Amino acid sequence: MFNYVGDISELSHNIINKYLKNKNVAIDGTLGNGYDTDFLSLNFNKVYSFDVQEKACIRYSDKNKDNVTVICDSHHKFNNYITENVDCIMYNLGFLPGTSKEITTKHTTSLESIKTGLEILNPGGIMTICIYIGHDEGKKEQSCILNFLEKISKKEYGVMIHQFLNRSKTAPMLVVIEKNS
Ligand SMILES: C[S@@+](CC[C@H](N)C(=O)[O-])C[C@H]1O[C@@H](n2cnc3c(N)ncnc32)[C@H](O)[C@@H]1O
């Protein structure tokens, strides 16, 4: 049993809770079963939550959470739906365990979404990205996202990765980006 070196989704929640000062508006870029959206809904005034799977969107909408807007569209279209800046953006990339692996996030749209997300992130805001590299598309996402992030301005953004060293080479990794305040 590990408290810190365990589940990267839980770690992302803990980091957001501890280090993010303003918790007004948040985006969940990958709604899925809604665990991250539940967390954001508890801690933020307003949450936008995206997924391309209608089933996931309907299931979450049925919870009727007052502060959550579910958007059944791809996360690379943030600007079509959101006209304000946000304090936090979370991604849990890949596919939903137990469902079709075909409906997975794709490196091109994931990267486009991350780029747009960084633009609408408030100073002091935090973006977290869980990347699952045990499948081909996940490996592409890892490589193109890390390639992009290692080149972004270090004055404007701090970027850290959390990666297991003594587990499988395909264990998931967590990327945390903080926008300079
Ligand atoms: C690993 S799951 C997310 C898990 C989720 N955060 C949770 O708490 O259960 C990835 C989700 O991303 C969704 N997805 C795939 N492509 C997407 C896209 N372009 N835009 C938004 N969501 C997408 C999938 O349908 C899937 O539900």
The ligand as an SDF file (V2000), in Angstrom:
LIG
                    3D

 27 29  0  0  0  0  0  0  0  0999 V2000
   -9.2300    7.2250  -19.6890 C   0  0  0  0  0  0  0  0  0  0  0  0
  -10.8520    7.7430  -20.0650 S   0  0  0  0  0  0  0  0  0  0  0  0
  -11.1570    9.0600  -18.9260 C   0  0  0  0  0  0  0  0  0  0  0  0
  -11.4160    8.6470  -17.5140 C   0  0  0  0  0  0  0  0  0  0  0  0
  -12.1210    9.6920  -16.7160 C   0  0  0  0  0  0  0  0  0  0  0  0
  -11.3170   10.8590  -16.4600 N   0  0  0  0  0  0  0  0  0  0  0  0
  -12.7090    9.1670  -15.4380 C   0  0  0  0  0  0  0  0  0  0  0  0
  -12.5590    9.8090  -14.3960 O   0  0  0  0  0  0  0  0  0  0  0  0
  -13.3560    8.1130  -15.4880 O   0  0  0  0  0  0  0  0  0  0  0  0
  -10.6670    8.6400  -21.5830 C   0  0  0  0  0  0  0  0  0  0  0  0
  -11.9590    9.2240  -22.1030 C   0  0  0  0  0  0  0  0  0  0  0  0
  -11.6210   10.1320  -23.1460 O   0  0  0  0  0  0  0  0  0  0  0  0
  -12.6840   10.1140  -24.0810 C   0  0  0  0  0  0  0  0  0  0  0  0
  -12.2270   10.7140  -25.3440 N   0  0  0  0  0  0  0  0  0  0  0  0
  -11.6350   10.1300  -26.4150 C   0  0  0  0  0  0  0  0  0  0  0  0
  -11.3470   11.0480  -27.3570 N   0  0  0  0  0  0  0  0  0  0  0  0
  -11.7770   12.2510  -26.8690 C   0  0  0  0  0  0  0  0  0  0  0  0
  -11.7720   13.5760  -27.3770 C   0  0  0  0  0  0  0  0  0  0  0  0
  -11.2340   13.8590  -28.5760 N   0  0  0  0  0  0  0  0  0  0  0  0
  -12.3190   14.5520  -26.6310 N   0  0  0  0  0  0  0  0  0  0  0  0
  -12.8520   14.2880  -25.4110 C   0  0  0  0  0  0  0  0  0  0  0  0
  -12.8750   13.0490  -24.8680 N   0  0  0  0  0  0  0  0  0  0  0  0
  -12.3430   12.0420  -25.5870 C   0  0  0  0  0  0  0  0  0  0  0  0
  -13.0550    8.6470  -24.1690 C   0  0  0  0  0  0  0  0  0  0  0  0
  -14.3550    8.5060  -24.6920 O   0  0  0  0  0  0  0  0  0  0  0  0
  -12.9200    8.2080  -22.7090 C   0  0  0  0  0  0  0  0  0  0  0  0
  -14.1500    8.2830  -22.0520 O   0  0  0  0  0  0  0  0  0  0  0  0
  1  2  1  0
  2  3  1  0
  2 10  1  0
  3  4  1  0
  4  5  1  0
  5  6  1  0
  5  7  1  0
  7  8  2  0
  7  9  1  0
 10 11  1  0
 11 12  1  0
 11 26  1  0
 12 13  1  0
 13 14  1  0
 13 24  1  0
 14 15  1  0
 14 23  1  0
 15 16  2  0
 16 17  1  0
 17 18  1  0
 17 23  2  0
 18 19  1  0
 18 20  2  0
 20 21  1  0
 21 22  2  0
 22 23  1  0
 24 25  1  0
 24 26  1  0
 26 27  1  0
M  CHG  2   2   1   9  -1
M  END
$$$$
